[in-house]
């Protein structure tokens, strides 16, 4: 295991402003997609489709890595360049899907176990020679009446850890994906419970298997109500979930500070950097949902812009002729903008009302911190 190489690849995969392209459709999946456009799923059609994706102009500005399929990693561009080498020239990290899918877990109805460990060491060595520098393995955890069981969670966590260990042995960065499905009729609280339990089991197994955490990528699921839930999470439930999230973040930050003082290692530094980025991202997302410009403001601004354009056009069309309408409208528009500013300063009065919730949330966070 080359730890420096693993860490370098992992950092490149999570480059700011970029994402990972999943081009790992199996033969059956891509056939279904081609069927929708009445295209026969031949080897050449699949190769051409993938080349179209990989040769998109400026693709490297937005994509940090590409997950390939066993067929795709062996294909080439029309000029004879293997896809992995083409991607590497662009500064994109080639990856490979290595699991063989979720299969029924014997003795446990409605639950699955992801397979693919048999012969994985040899396959990883081959994929590394072909240019793969990261891999993907997806464990599937479904929620329903009486499941998931702890056995199913632990079995999938163990398989994820075994896969991760074999990947790092081959100098391949593992994407560890324990996905709690959003299907079903479960509540947001039930999803949180199962997700927390799953992640705890996964990281216990990663620790037991001596996985180099800085050299792997975790791909978790979102905590939301099931798609078939009779009632979605209401604003109060969402607010409570955000409150619990802030409490967890505060707890993690206290532990991070303590770890940095007691054992200032590369691991603690990486953890603090990642935790800080996670908290900042969460704060920006919450702020984006709450701090939006009211529709009334947009309407008034559009009206002002439209009238201004019409007035300017009218004045230009009658150049040299007096324009009393223009002289009248401009002061009116200026007055309207002034009134708009006064109206916005009174958040809970006037025609346009703006929520003070972001400020109240900030005040509450300061109160808890003190």
C-alpha positions, -999 to +999 in steps of 0.1 A: +000+000+000+013+034-010-004+057+014+009+089-003-005+078-037-039+068-022-042+102-004-032+121-035-058+103-056-085+108-030-078+145-029-080+148-067-114+130-067-130+155-043-116+186-060-137+217-053-163+224-079-161+190-096-180+157-095-176+121-104-193+108-135-209+074-132-204+057-166-205+022-151-239+010-166-241-027-170-250-042-204-286-046-192-290-011-179-275+006-209-297-015-232-328-001-214-316+034-220-308+028-257-342+011-261-359+044-252-343+060-283-347+029-304-309+023-307-295-012-308-271-018-279-241-030-298-205-029-285-197-001-310-228+019-300-218+017-264-182+027-272-194+057-292-217+068-265-190+067-238-165+085-261-191+112-266-191+117-229-154+116-224-145+139-253-169+167-243-151+200-246-138+213-212-151+181-194-121+182-170-133+216-157-163+198-141-154+161-137-127+148-114-132+111-119-151+086-140-165+053-129-160+027-157-175-007-163-154-038-171-162-034-208-156+003-209-122+003-192-110-019-221-125+003-249-107+030-268-113+063-285-116+063-323-079+073-326-069+042-306-063+057-272-076+035-243-103+054-224-083+053-191-053+069-207-075+095-225-090+105-192-057+106-174-044+130-201-073+153-192-065+152-155-095+130-148-090+099-125-103+067-141-122+043-117-139+009-119-171-007-105-161-040-090-191-053-071-214-078-090-246-065-076-269-069-046-282-105-042-309-119-018-294-125+017-302-162+024-324-166+054-333-129+056-364-120+034-364-085+018-327-080+025-296-082+002-259-087+004-236-072-023-214-098-039-181-096-058-153-105-033-144-138-050-114-132-072-114-095-064-076-093-056-067-106-091-093-083-108-080-053-090-044-060-101-057-062-137-077-030-134-047-012-120-026-022-150-055-009-172-053+025-155-080+024-128-070+043-097-102+041-077-131+016-073-167+016-064-187-009-043-223-002-033-241-019-004-279-016-004-298-012+029-336-012+025-361+000+051-394-018+058-415-036+084-390-056+104-359-047+084-331-040+081-318-065+106-285-059+124-271-090+107-278-076+073-262-043+082-231-059+097-228-083+068-228-055+042-204-034+064-180-064+066-181-069+028-174-031+023-144-033+046-130-064+029-134-047-005-117-015+008-088-035+022-082-053-011-084-020-030-058-002-008-036-033-011-037-027-048-031+010-045-067+017-056-088+042-037-121+026-026-154+045-027-173+030+003-210+034-004-234+021+023-267+033+007-298+034+028-325+035+001-351+063+000-377+038-013-404+028+012-428+045+035-405+052+064-403+085+083-373+108+083-366+097+119-365+061+109-341+069+080-319+088+105-319+058+129-310+033+102-284+055+086-267+062+119-266+025+127-253+016+093-225+042+094-215+031+129-212-005+117-193+004+086-167+025+104-163-002+131-155-027+103-132-002+085-113+002+118-111-035+123-098-040+088-071-013+093-083+008+064-063+040+058-091+065+061-073+093+043-070+070+013-107+063+008-139+081-001-172+077+018-204+081-002-233+083+022-270+087+015-293+116+024-315+114+054-351+119+042-386+105+044-393+075+021-407+082-013-439+063-004-443+079+030-479+089+036-468+123+049-435+139+042-415+156+069-432+188+079-413+221+086-412+213+123-397+179+117-371+194+093-363+221+119-358+195+146-336+174+123-315+205+116-312+212+153-300+176+159-276+180+130-261+212+146-258+194+179-239+165+163-217+190+144-209+208+177-201+175+194-178+164+165-160+198+166-154+194+204-139+160+198-118+173+169-104+201+190-096+177+218-079+153+194-059+181+178-045+191+213-038+156+225-026+140+193-018+165+165-013+140+137-020+141+099-052+121+106-066+147+130-056+175+107-074+158+078-104+152+100-107+188+111-103+200+075-130+177+063-153+184+092-149+222+086-158+218+050-188+197+058-202+222+083-196+251+059-214+232+031-243+224+053-246+260+065-246+273+029-273+249+019-296+258+048-290+295+041-298+291+004-332+276+013-341+303+038-325+335+025-342+339-009-353+371-025-391+374-021-411+370-053-425+405-049-390+419-051-383+401-084-417+413-098-410+449-090-374+448-104-387+433-136-413+460-139-388+487-133-364+472-159-392+469-184-404+504-180-368+518-180-361+500-213-394+512-229-387+548-218-351+547-231-363+533-264-390+558-267-366+587-260-341+574-286-369+570-312-380+606-308-346+622-305-348+659-305-384+659-294-395+666-258-403+635-238-425+645-209-434+609-202-397+601-196-393+631-174-423+619-154-415+582-152-379+585-140-388+603-108-416+579-102-393+549-106-367+565-083-394+570-057-406+534-061-370+521-055-368+543-024-401+531-011-390+495-018-358+500+003-379+514+032-403+485+029-375+459+031-360+474+062-393+466+081-391+428+078-425+422+095-444+452+082-452+466+048-461+450+015-430+428+013-422+407+043-389+389+047-382+361+072-358+368+100-353+331+106-316+332+095-308+359+120-328+341+147-309+308+139-276+327+142-286+342+175-296+308+188-263+292+177-244+320+196-266+313+226-258+276+226-221+282+220-220+304+251 
